Amino acid sequence: MSITIDRLKAVLDKWSIPRRARKAFRAVAFESLYFVGERGLIVRGADALYDLTPFEFHRLFAPLLAAMGDADTMEGWLENTNVLAEVDLKKNYGLMKISSPKRPALSERLAAAQERQRRNVARDAATKVTKATFRRKVPGNALSK
C-alpha cells in the first residue's frame, strides 16, 4: 500500500513547524491519519483526535514534541500558532471556543518549582528526625533495647 501526498510544505509553513521537527510532523500526520482514519478527521476534525485515550494521544504526538527541542521552542510555537488554531479550528470544525490557558512566565514557574522543592526537602528532613526519635516496643523487635 502506498500513498502519495503532493506537498506538505504549505501546511508546514502555515503552522510554523520548526525545520528540525518537519520530518516528525510528517510522521505524526500520517500516523494520525491511519490511526483515526481519514473519514473521522474529515467529519469530526480535531474532536476525532481528542477522543483518543491519553496514552494513545501521547504515543502519537510525543515524537513531534521531542523533535521541537527545548521548552522555550515549544512554548514559542504554541504562542505563535494559538490564534491560527482558534480561527482555523472554529472555521473548519465548528468548535465553540478554544481558550488558551494563562500560564505564568517561565521564570515564575521555575521559582515556584524551586520553592516547592525547598518545602519538600524541609518537610522530609523534619519527618526523618521525627521518625528516628520514636521506637516501637514490640516483643521481638530488633530495634528495642
N, C-alpha and C positions, 0 to 999 in steps of 0.2 A: 504494500500500500504506500502510495506517495501522494504528497500534497504539494502543490506549487502555489506559493504566495508571491505575487509580483514584487511588492515593496512594503517594507515596514518603516522605511525612513520617515515618511510623513507622520506616522504615529509616534515614532521615537522623538522627532523634533517637536511635535505638538505637546507631548507630555514631558519634555525636557529631561529625558533619560540620560544620565551621565554616560560618557563614552565607554568607561570601563564596565558599565552594567548592561550594555546593549545586548550582548550575547545571552546573558542571564535573562533579560527581559523577553527575548525571542523564545527561549526555552520555556519560561513560565507561561507565556501567551499560548504556546502550542499545548503544553500540558493541561492548562485550564480548559482549553477548547476540547481536548479529548476527555478530560475528567468530568466536566459539567455538561458538555455537549453543545453543539452549535445552536440547536433549536432553543435550548434552555437559556443560552446567553442572548439570543435574539429576542425571545419572548419576554424573559424576566429581567434581563440586564444584570446589573450588579447584584440584585437580590439572589440570583442563582448561585453566586459565589458566597454570599452571606449565609446561605443555608448549609454550607459545609460545616462539619464539626471543627472545633478549634485545632485539633490535631491535623486534620486534612488541610485546613487553610494554612497553617504554619508550614506544613510539609511542602505545600505548593509554592509559597512566597518567600520562604527562608533563603533560597539561593539568590534571589533578586536583592533582598536586603543586605545579604552578606557581600554581594558584588558592589553595592553602592559605597562601601567603605565605612568610614567612621560615623559617629552620631551627628556631627555637625553637617556632614554632607546629606544625610537622610533628613534631618530637620529642615535644612535649607530647601531641599527638594519638595518636602511636604508643604512648606510655606509658599513656595513659588507656584505650586500646582493646585493649591486649595481652591482658589477662585475658579480656575478652569474646571476642577472636578465638580464644584457646585453647579456651575452653569451647564456643563456637558451632561451630567447625570440627571439633572432636572429636565433638561430639554429632551434627551433621548429616552429616558426611562420613567419619567413622571414621578420621581421621588419628591415627597412633600418638602422635606427640609433636611439639609445636612448642616449640622452645627459643628464648627471647629472648636475643639476643647481649648480653653485658655490655659496654656502651660506657662509656668514661671520660667524666667531666663535660666540658662544653663548654670550660671554662677550661683543662683539662688537654689537650684536643685542640688548642686554639689554641696553647698553649705548645709542644707537640710539633711543630706545623707551623712555628712561628717558629724553633725550634731546627734543624729540617731545612733551612729556607730559609737560615739563617745558615751552616750547614755547607756547603751547596751553593755559596753565594757565595764562601766562603773557598776551597773546592776549585777553583772556576772561576778565581778570582784567582791561585791558585798555578799552575794549568795554563797560564794565559796568559803568565805570566812565564817559565815553563819553555819553552814553545813559542817564545817570542821570542828566547831565548838560543841556540837551535840553528839552524844553517844547513846545508842540504844542499849538497854540492859536486857539482853535476851540470853537465856541459858544456852551455852554453847557458841555464843557469838565470839568470833575471833578478835574483835576489837575491844571487848570488855576485859578489864584487868582486875 
